[in-house]
Amino acid sequence: MSAALEFTRARFGGNTAIRERSVAVDAAQVVVLPNDPDRLAWNITNTANTNITLSFLSPISEGDGMLLLGNGATADSDVDVEGMTTTAELLAISDVAGGRLRVVETVRVP
């Protein structure tokens, strides 16, 4: 058993998995992360040249939340630092069409 696996099992009470995907974001609200009580961490990178706003509140409006500037801005959350907000639904909206986010999550699995 690897040291990382041993640490993960002891700390989080089981195994973990990584989920990675791209999410298209336009000028209408989209769910980037659904509510997930087993999510331990997430990292989101704005891979487009648009400005994208993230928020836990709905409805979301452009510029009223956590701003991810185009071409590489990132946001992240870890259960050790942010607590339960790491598990909450997260929404996004772009200032123009053509936005894209790269989403990486760490989740506990059975």
N, C-alpha and C positions, 0 to 999 in steps of 0.2 A: 504494500500500500504506500502511495506517495505521501510525502509530508503535507502537501497542500490538501489532499483528500482527507487525511487524518485531522488536520486543523479544521477544515470545513465541517466535517461530521460532528466534531466536538463543540464547535461554536454555534452551529445552526441546527443541530439536532437531526442531521440527515445529509443527503447528497444535494448538490446544486447543479443547475444546468444553465447554459448561456443561450439566450434567444437573440437573434440578430436579424434585422430587416430594414427596408427603406419604406418611408411613408411619404406619399405625395401630399403637399400642403398648398392650397390655393387661397383665394380671398373669402372662403367660407369655413366655418369652424369644423375641425376634424378631431377625432379622438386619436391621440398618439399612443397613450398607454391606458388600457382599460384598468379598472379597479382590480387589484390582485393581492390578496392577503399574504401570498407566498413570495412576493417580490422583495429581494434584499437590497438591490442596487440597480441604478440605471445610468446610462450615459447617452446623451443625445448630441449629435453634431449636425449643424446646418451645412449641407453639402451643395447648396444652390447659391446663386448670387442675389437672392431675395432676402429681405428682412422678415424674420418669423417671430411671432409672439407666442409664448407659452403661458398657460394659466390653469389653475385648479378650478376656477370659477366659470360658470356658464350663465349667460352667453359671454363669449370672449370677444373683445374688440381689438383691432390692430393697434399696437403700441401701448396697450393697457395690461401689462403683465411683465414677464421675464423676456427681455429682448435678446434674440440671437441674431446678430448681424450676419450677413451673407459670407460665404466662402470660408467656413471653418469654425465659426463660434460654437462653443460647447456649453452644455449644462449637465450637471450630474447630481445624483442623490444617493445617499448611502444610509441604511437603517441606523447605523451607529451614530451618525451626525444629525440627520433630519428626522429620524424616528418614523412615525406612521405616515408622513406625507410621501414616503417612498412607495407605499402601497396604493396611493390614491390615483384616481383617474386624472389624466393630464391632457389638456386640450391645446390645439395650436391653430393659428391663422397666419397667413402670409400677407405682405403688403401688396403683392401682385401675384398673378398666376405663375406657376412653374416652380414653386418651392419644393424642396425635398429634404427630409431629415433621415439620418442614419441612426437607428435606435438599437442599443445593446442593453439587455437586461440580464441580471443574475437572479435566478429564482430557486427556491427550495423545491425539490421534487421527492416523491415517495421512494 
